[in-house]
């Protein structure tokens, strides 16, 4: 997702989901924010427990984020704070 010269992208290894903000003109990373952590249960196949971010949408000055389990989060772009949110 691109807004005001910044690319917002989802990254993660399945154990955690992050959003990264990168300046388009320079490629410089402004910040990387952890959205959620996956707590891996011992004795279960790890790759079956991984969760990734599936959607990023802009809403005013916040990013709405959804993961593969249909959990939703709101990242305030001014305060860089994450809160769980109701999925719409």
VOLO-356926 format. One line per 4 residues: their letters; for each residue z, y, x of N, C-alpha, C. Coordinates in pm, whole numbers. Atoms other than C-alpha are relative to their C-alpha. Layout:
A> Z,Y,X,Z,Y,X,Z,Y,X ~ ...;
// end
This chain:
XXXX> 0,-117,84,0,0,0,0,124,89 ~ 12,-124,-77,-93,347,129,40,117,-89 ~ -38,-121,72,68,674,25,36,109,101 ~ -29,-119,-81,73,1018,190,-7,-27,150;
XXXX> 21,25,-142,-59,895,523,86,-111,60 ~ -88,107,-47,183,602,544,-42,-131,-67 ~ 24,134,53,111,231,504,133,-70,-14 ~ -119,80,26,389,28,346,-45,-145,-11;
XXXX> 41,139,3,364,-343,411,122,-91,0 ~ -105,101,6,571,-653,348,-17,-95,119 ~ 0,96,-110,665,-872,644,122,-90,-16 ~ -114,90,5,895,-1166,688,-40,-139,46;
XXXX> 22,136,-49,934,-1519,812,46,-106,-99 ~ -50,91,100,1057,-1676,490,151,-1,-9 ~ -146,-9,-3,1419,-1631,593,50,137,-38 ~ -35,-137,36,1413,-1262,517,-126,77,-33;
XXXX> 113,-85,37,1188,-1005,355,27,143,43 ~ -12,-136,-52,1126,-664,508,-118,82,-49 ~ 109,-94,23,919,-356,431,-7,89,122 ~ 26,-82,-119,763,-164,719,-84,120,-41;
XXXX> 78,-123,22,638,196,706,-65,38,132 ~ 77,-31,-121,363,281,954,-89,121,-26 ~ 87,-117,11,189,614,1010,-144,-42,25 ~ 139,44,-11,-182,560,954,-69,61,122;
XXXX> 75,-69,-106,-308,819,1203,36,-47,141 ~ -42,39,-135,-106,692,1501,31,-149,15 ~ -41,140,-6,-11,336,1410,146,-17,36 ~ -141,3,-37,349,428,1488,85,-49,-118;
XXXX> -91,51,103,615,233,1296,115,99,-18 ~ -110,-92,30,856,473,1124,131,-75,-16 ~ -121,77,24,1104,213,1004,-35,-139,-53 ~ 10,136,54,1160,-149,906,133,-25,-72;
XXXX> -120,15,83,1407,-217,620,7,-143,-54 ~ -21,133,57,1554,-554,524,21,14,-150 ~ -9,-2,146,1506,-615,151,91,-112,-48 ~ -85,113,37,1669,-958,123,8,-100,115;
XXXX> -20,110,-94,1798,-1253,324,3,-130,-79 ~ -4,133,61,1739,-1617,237,105,-81,76 ~ -104,81,-61,2046,-1830,301,-45,-146,-5 ~ 53,136,-11,1912,-2165,422,113,-101,-18;
XXXX> -99,103,27,2103,-2463,286,-21,-119,93 ~ 3,112,-92,2186,-2735,535,-39,-127,-76 ~ 37,128,58,2028,-3073,462,-123,5,-88 ~ 123,-15,78,1732,-2933,268,-112,45,92;
XXXX> 117,-40,-79,1383,-2889,408,-8,153,3 ~ -7,-145,-12,1385,-2534,542,-120,71,-60 ~ 120,-71,46,1025,-2441,463,-10,1,-153 ~ 0,0,146,1083,-2529,96,93,107,-57;
XXXX> -96,-102,44,1357,-2263,80,-49,141,30 ~ 49,-131,-37,1156,-1977,227,-45,80,-122 ~ 41,-91,107,1087,-1674,6,-71,119,65 ~ 78,-111,-53,826,-1404,65,-17,108,-107;
XXXX> 30,-111,91,755,-1062,-88,-142,-16,-50 ~ 132,17,59,463,-1078,-329,-64,131,-46 ~ 54,-125,53,427,-722,-465,76,121,51 ~ -55,-132,-31,483,-362,-357,-71,100,-90;
XXXX> 57,-105,85,432,-75,-601,80,128,16 ~ -65,-130,-12,508,294,-578,42,50,-138 ~ -52,-59,123,726,453,-849,77,125,38 ~ -57,-128,-45,799,822,-790,21,-6,150;
XXXX> -27,7,-144,971,822,-450,75,-128,35 ~ -62,130,-28,1061,455,-446,-108,-107,2 ~ 86,117,2,895,125,-372,66,-105,-88 ~ -46,112,81,929,-148,-632,-52,-126,67;
XXXX> 31,119,-80,937,-485,-461,34,-124,-81 ~ -24,126,69,905,-834,-611,-18,-114,101 ~ 15,117,-87,957,-1167,-434,-54,-119,-79 ~ 58,119,62,823,-1516,-505,86,-62,-109;
XXXX> -90,52,103,1126,-1598,-717,14,99,-117 ~ 2,-103,104,1049,-1297,-943,129,83,-4 ~ -113,-94,-11,1352,-1103,-819,-59,133,43 ~ 54,-132,-27,1297,-730,-801,103,90,68;
XXXX> -82,-91,-78,1429,-459,-573,-65,137,-5 ~ 48,-138,-9,1397,-80,-547,44,56,134 ~ -28,-63,-130,1372,89,-206,-20,150,-17 ~ 5,-146,8,1456,461,-227,-59,51,132;
XXXX> 68,-45,-121,1216,624,20,64,122,65 ~ -73,-112,-60,1441,928,73,122,-50,75 ~ -126,47,-58,1767,745,142,-15,-131,76 ~ 27,130,-61,1609,418,264,109,-102,-35;
XXXX> -98,95,52,1851,220,48,-67,-94,-97 ~ 56,104,86,1771,-103,-131,103,-38,-106 ~ -84,48,109,1909,-201,-471,-79,-103,-79 ~ 66,93,91,1835,-495,-697,-44,81,-121;
XXXX> 54,-73,113,1626,-382,-991,-45,-99,-107 ~ 53,81,109,1505,-511,-1326,-150,-7,15 ~ 144,15,-10,1155,-652,-1310,-67,51,-127 ~ 75,-54,115,903,-475,-1533,-129,-74,-16;
// end
